[in-house]
Every structure is written in C-alpha cells, then in structure tokens.
C-alpha cells in the first residue's frame, strides 16, 4: 500500500503462536529490522507488512531457525522489488 511519506515503512507480525517467548519475539523483530535496513531495495513510499506462515515456529536457540528466517525475509524483499 502506498503511503504519503518519502520512505518505506516495514512491519512484522509475530504472535505467541509463532514464538511463545517475548524474548524470542523481540530477537526476531530486531533481526527483521536489521535485514530490512541492510537490504532496502526501494526508494519509493510503501507500507509493507510481513506475517509468518501459519504453523511456522521460531526459536532463537536454534541457529537454523535464525538463518532460515533471514533467508526468507531477503527472498521476499527481492521478490517484491
């Protein structure tokens, strides 16, 4: 959705079903914003909301979950650009 600002705005929805612990939700939220800030492909003004697939589970104690999360976000950013 296009906004009236000069830059993109990104958001992610992480529920307790995806990440049961708030510490893990905050970790993945910070990771999401780091990835978006490092690979921001657009210079237009859009509002973009990311939501994990149903049944997807994230746990920061497993490194594979973090790597997979980053890969999926990077893939989606490339796909929408």
Secondary structure by P-SEA (a helix, b strand, c coil): ccccccbbbbbbbbcccccccaaaaaaaaaaaaaaaaacccccbbbbbbbbccccbbbbcccaaaaaaaaaaaaaaaaaac
